[in-house]
Amino acid sequence: MKLLLAVLVMFMVVEAQAQWYRFPGEAAGGAKDMWRAYQHMKEANWKNSDKYFHARGNYEAAQRGPGGYWAAKVISDGREALQGLIRRGNSDAAADQEANLWGRNGGDPNKYRPKGLPIKY
């Protein structure tokens, strides 16, 4: 009986999300967007640019759809949690999370763009 109920609930969830089969691809693409933003941040090595790259990675990932949004949230939250354990008392974490949320919810990443950052980024 529990198995039947679980299958019924799962079927309802899947039907409610008509494009469920796209989720894994969106998530993979979102993870790739996050990785690319991280690589660009390292390559640019520009002072005070981390919030911009946080917002940009989250924005690009979330634009892919629910899977990309999910990937951006998991990666961003996981990264901040891990860094919180390592650094203890990271005063920058709240600002990073604000930039993550801003980008993930469709806000323009350029809000955080530092002056002089090459247009390439």
C-alpha positions in Angstrom: 0.0 0.0 0.0 2.9 2.4 0.9 4.5 1.6 -2.4 1.3 2.3 -4.4 0.9 5.6 -2.5 4.5 6.6 -3.2 4.1 5.8 -6.9 0.9 7.8 -7.1 2.5 10.8 -5.4 5.5 10.5 -7.7 3.3 10.4 -10.7 1.4 13.5 -9.6 4.7 15.4 -9.0 6.0 14.4 -12.4 2.8 15.3 -14.2 2.8 18.7 -12.4 6.2 19.4 -13.9 5.4 18.8 -17.5 9.0 19.4 -18.6 10.5 17.1 -16.0 12.8 15.4 -18.5 14.7 18.6 -19.1 15.7 19.0 -15.4 18.9 16.9 -15.5 20.2 18.7 -18.6 19.3 22.1 -17.2 21.1 21.2 -13.9 24.2 20.0 -15.8 24.2 23.2 -17.9 23.7 25.3 -14.8 26.7 23.6 -13.1 28.7 24.4 -16.2 27.7 28.0 -16.0 28.7 28.2 -12.4 32.1 26.6 -13.2 32.6 29.1 -16.1 31.9 32.1 -13.8 34.4 30.7 -11.3 37.1 30.2 -13.9 36.5 33.7 -15.2 36.8 35.1 -11.7 40.1 33.4 -11.3 41.3 34.4 -14.7 40.3 38.1 -14.3 41.9 38.2 -10.8 40.2 41.6 -10.4 39.9 43.3 -7.0 36.3 43.4 -5.6 34.9 41.3 -8.5 33.7 38.3 -6.6 30.2 39.5 -6.0 29.8 40.1 -9.8 30.9 36.6 -10.7 28.7 35.1 -8.0 25.7 37.0 -9.4 26.6 36.2 -13.0 27.1 32.5 -12.4 23.8 32.2 -10.6 22.0 34.4 -13.2 23.2 32.3 -16.2 22.5 29.0 -14.5 19.0 30.1 -13.5 18.2 31.2 -17.0 18.3 27.6 -18.1 15.2 26.7 -16.1 14.3 24.9 -12.9 17.2 22.5 -13.2 19.7 25.4 -13.6 18.1 27.3 -10.7 18.4 24.2 -8.5 22.1 23.7 -9.5 22.9 27.3 -8.8 21.3 27.1 -5.4 22.9 23.9 -4.4 26.4 25.0 -5.5 26.1 28.5 -4.0 24.7 27.4 -0.7 27.2 24.5 -0.5 30.1 26.7 -1.2 29.1 29.3 1.4 28.5 26.6 4.0 31.8 25.0 3.4 33.7 28.3 3.5 31.8 29.2 6.7 33.2 26.0 8.3 36.7 26.7 7.0 36.9 30.4 7.7 34.7 30.8 10.8 33.1 34.2 11.1 33.2 35.1 7.4 31.7 38.5 7.3 31.7 38.4 3.5 29.3 35.4 3.3 26.1 37.4 3.7 27.2 39.7 0.9 28.1 36.7 -1.3 24.7 35.1 -0.6 22.9 38.4 -1.5 24.7 38.5 -4.8 23.9 34.8 -5.4 20.2 35.3 -4.7 20.2 38.5 -6.8 21.5 36.7 -9.9 19.5 33.5 -9.3 16.3 35.5 -9.1 17.0 37.3 -12.5 18.6 40.5 -11.2 21.2 42.1 -13.5 24.7 40.9 -12.4 26.1 44.2 -13.6 24.8 45.7 -10.3 27.9 44.2 -8.8 30.3 44.8 -11.6 33.5 46.6 -10.4 34.8 49.6 -12.3 37.4 48.8 -14.9 36.6 45.1 -15.2 37.4 44.1 -18.8 34.4 43.9 -21.0 35.4 40.3 -21.8 33.8 39.4 -18.5 
